[in-house]
């Protein structure tokens, strides 16, 4: 009984970290891999691999709820009549286009990338590299007026280019899916708020798809404790995400992303030092 409670408390901690880092451009996967070095779940490697992905579903549901009116294309005027909003249909088509690069590469090479890069040192290096990228891009864009300031202004070409940046995150954990897509969007002239929103929406099919693949690969046979750990982790990540998403959207109205760049660099350096000191497994 006590052992089960300890595992559920660990799941709560993982859910908190996931809910915070999924939306801030600091890499949720990277933080989860690092966290697992210090607080290990008492589970099989197969369950842990699945858990670290599927826990993100809780965070994704927070996006669906908070932005429902912006992403759901069917509006019901009364009981007998519904209206299809074509601008939202177009938004989803652009999201699908942006998903294509990462979906193709992920389906073909997911296991290869996990074996090569899902380790602490590659994660730390990705944290540093994209931390520098955030600082450079923000300083380059300082004082410039964004060309794309509304979601409707995103073209299919722009969506595909953002998807190419998402591909980098799919290959290298620690890059941050939101970080890569936001950096890419800023580089091609998208405003911070639009870049953040499009990144949130892009996460919906990406994370649902990745979670489905992991669940199918793992199988739907859970022990009672495994099911409890997964549900608790998802629920906590959902609740935390509700607050973090609101915070980020308010934050970027007055601030840029440089602080996240510096945070990534500091964290990456600390992880490398701990790795070489033997504190964590490299």
C-alpha positions in Angstrom: 0.0 0.0 0.0 2.8 2.4 1.0 4.7 1.5 -2.2 1.7 2.3 -4.3 1.2 5.7 -2.7 4.8 6.5 -3.3 4.4 5.7 -7.0 1.3 7.8 -7.2 3.1 10.7 -5.6 5.9 10.3 -8.2 3.2 10.4 -10.9 1.9 13.7 -9.5 5.4 15.2 -9.7 5.8 14.0 -13.3 2.4 15.5 -14.1 3.4 18.8 -12.6 6.6 18.9 -14.6 4.8 17.9 -17.8 2.1 20.5 -17.4 4.6 23.2 -16.9 7.2 22.3 -19.6 4.9 21.1 -22.3 3.9 24.7 -23.1 6.9 26.7 -22.0 9.6 26.4 -24.7 12.0 24.5 -22.5 11.4 20.9 -23.6 9.0 18.7 -21.7 10.6 15.5 -23.0 14.0 16.7 -21.9 12.8 17.6 -18.4 11.0 14.3 -18.1 14.1 12.3 -19.1 16.2 14.4 -16.6 13.5 14.0 -13.8 13.5 10.2 -14.4 17.3 10.2 -13.5 16.4 11.5 -10.0 13.0 10.1 -9.3 12.5 6.8 -11.0 9.1 5.2 -11.4 9.1 1.5 -10.2 8.0 0.2 -13.6 9.2 -1.7 -16.6 11.2 0.2 -19.3 8.3 -0.4 -21.7 5.8 1.2 -19.4 8.1 4.2 -18.8 8.6 4.8 -22.5 4.8 4.8 -23.0 4.1 6.9 -19.9 6.5 9.7 -20.8 4.5 10.2 -24.1 0.9 9.4 -23.1 1.0 11.7 -20.0 1.0 14.5 -22.5 -2.6 13.8 -23.4 -3.6 15.6 -20.2 -1.8 18.7 -21.3 -3.3 18.5 -24.7 -6.9 18.3 -23.3 -6.2 21.7 -21.6 -5.6 23.2 -25.0 -8.8 21.7 -26.4 -10.8 23.2 -23.6 -9.2 26.6 -23.4 -9.3 27.2 -27.2 -12.5 25.3 -28.1 -14.2 28.3 -29.6 -11.1 28.9 -31.8 -10.6 25.4 -33.1 -14.1 23.8 -33.2 -15.5 24.5 -36.7 -19.2 23.5 -36.0 -21.4 26.1 -34.3 -25.0 25.2 -33.4 -27.3 28.2 -33.7 -30.3 26.2 -32.6 -31.4 22.6 -32.2 -32.1 22.1 -35.9 -29.3 24.1 -37.6 -25.5 24.1 -37.4 -23.0 26.3 -39.2 -19.6 25.2 -40.4 -17.0 28.0 -40.0 -14.7 27.6 -43.1 -11.9 29.6 -41.5 -11.5 27.0 -38.8 -11.7 24.2 -41.4 -8.8 26.0 -43.2 -6.9 26.3 -39.9 -7.1 22.5 -39.4 -6.0 21.9 -43.0 -2.9 24.0 -42.3 -2.3 22.1 -39.1 -2.4 18.8 -41.0 0.1 20.2 -43.5 2.4 21.3 -40.7 2.2 17.8 -39.2 3.3 16.0 -42.4 7.1 16.2 -42.0 7.2 15.0 -38.4 4.6 12.4 -39.0 6.4 10.8 -41.9 9.8 10.8 -40.2 8.4 9.7 -36.8 6.5 6.7 -38.2 9.6 5.5 -40.1 12.4 6.3 -37.6 10.9 6.8 -34.2 12.7 3.8 -32.6 16.0 4.8 -34.2 15.9 8.3 -32.8 14.9 7.1 -29.3 17.9 4.7 -29.3 20.3 7.4 -30.5 19.2 10.6 -28.7 16.9 9.8 -25.8 19.7 10.2 -23.3 20.8 12.9 -20.9 23.7 14.4 -22.8 22.0 14.8 -26.2 19.1 16.4 -24.3 21.4 18.8 -22.6 23.1 19.8 -25.8 19.7 20.4 -27.5 18.7 22.5 -24.5 21.8 24.7 -25.0 21.6 25.0 -28.8 18.0 26.0 -28.9 18.5 28.3 -25.9 21.1 30.2 -27.9 18.7 30.1 -30.9 16.0 31.8 -28.9 18.3 34.6 -27.7 19.7 35.2 -31.2 16.3 35.2 -32.9 14.7 37.5 -30.4 17.5 40.0 -30.6 17.4 39.8 -34.4 13.7 40.5 -34.3 13.8 43.3 -31.7 12.0 46.4 -32.9 10.7 44.6 -36.1 7.0 44.4 -36.8 5.8 40.8 -37.5 4.4 40.2 -40.9 1.9 37.6 -39.7 -0.2 38.9 -36.8 -3.4 36.7 -37.2 -3.9 33.0 -37.5 -5.8 33.6 -40.7 -2.6 35.1 -42.2 -0.7 31.8 -41.9 -0.5 30.3 -45.4 -0.1 26.6 -46.2 3.6 27.3 -47.1 4.2 29.0 -43.8 2.4 26.1 -42.0 4.7 23.6 -43.8 7.8 25.5 -42.9 6.8 25.6 -39.2 6.2 21.8 -39.5 9.8 21.4 -40.7 11.0 23.1 -37.5 8.7 20.7 -35.5 10.6 17.9 -37.2 13.8 18.9 -35.5 12.1 18.5 -32.2 10.8 15.1 -33.2 14.3 14.0 -33.9 16.2 15.6 -31.0 14.6 15.4 -27.5 15.5 18.5 -25.5 14.9 20.7 -28.5 11.3 21.3 -27.4 8.4 20.9 -29.8 6.9 24.2 -28.8 10.4 25.8 -28.8 11.3 24.6 -32.2 8.0 25.7 -33.8 8.0 29.1 -32.1 11.6 29.8 -33.1 10.8 28.7 -36.7 7.6 30.8 -36.7 9.5 33.9 -35.4 12.2 33.5 -38.1 9.6 33.6 -40.9 7.8 36.7 -39.5 5.0 35.3 -37.3 4.2 37.3 -34.2 4.8 35.7 -30.7 1.1 35.3 -29.8 0.2 33.7 -33.2 3.3 31.5 -33.1 2.3 30.3 -29.6 -1.3 29.7 -30.5 -0.5 27.8 -33.7 2.0 25.7 -31.7 -0.7 24.8 -29.2 -3.1 23.8 -31.9 -0.4 21.8 -33.7 0.2 19.8 -30.6 -3.3 18.3 -30.6 -2.9 15.9 -33.6 0.8 15.4 -33.0 0.4 14.3 -29.4 -2.8 12.3 -29.9 -1.0 10.5 -32.8 2.2 9.9 -30.8 0.2 8.7 -27.8 -1.9 6.3 -29.9 1.2 4.8 -31.4 2.8 4.3 -27.9 -0.4 2.7 -26.5 -0.7 0.3 -29.4 2.9 -0.6 -29.1 2.7 -1.1 -25.4 -0.7 -2.9 -25.6 -3.7 -2.1 -23.4 -2.8 -4.5 -20.6 -2.1 -2.5 -17.5 -1.7 -3.5 -13.9 -3.9 -1.6 -11.4 -0.9 0.4 -10.3 0.2 1.2 -13.9 -3.3 2.4 -14.7 -3.4 4.6 -11.6 0.0 6.1 -12.3 -1.0 6.9 -15.9 -4.3 8.4 -15.0 -2.9 10.5 -12.1 -0.1 11.8 -14.3 -2.5 12.8 -17.1 -5.0 14.5 -14.7 -2.3 16.5 -12.9 -0.7 17.6 -16.2 -4.1 18.7 -17.4 -4.8 20.9 -14.4 -1.3 22.4 -14.3 -1.5 23.1 -18.1 -4.7 25.2 -17.6 -2.8 27.7 -15.6 0.5 27.5 -17.6 -1.1 28.2 -20.9 -2.9 31.3 -19.6 0.3 32.5 -18.0 2.3 32.1 -21.2 -0.3 33.9 -23.4 -0.3 36.8 -20.9 3.5 36.8 -20.5 4.3 37.1 -24.3 2.0 40.2 -24.6 4.7 42.2 -22.8 7.9 40.0 -22.9 10.0 38.1 -25.4 11.3 34.5 -25.1 14.9 35.3 -24.1 14.5 34.3 -20.5 13.6 30.8 -21.6 16.7 30.7 -23.8 18.9 31.6 -20.8 17.1 29.0 -18.6 17.7 26.3 -21.3 21.4 27.2 -21.5 21.9 27.1 -17.7 20.0 23.8 -17.3 21.9 22.2 -20.2 25.3 23.2 -18.7 24.2 21.9 -15.2 23.1 18.6 -16.7 26.4 18.1 -18.6 28.4 18.8 -15.4 26.3 16.4 -13.4 26.7 13.8 -16.2 30.5 14.1 -16.2 30.6 14.1 -12.4 28.7 10.8 -12.4 25.7 12.1 -10.6 23.4 11.2 -13.5 23.7 8.4 -16.1 25.1 9.6 -19.4 
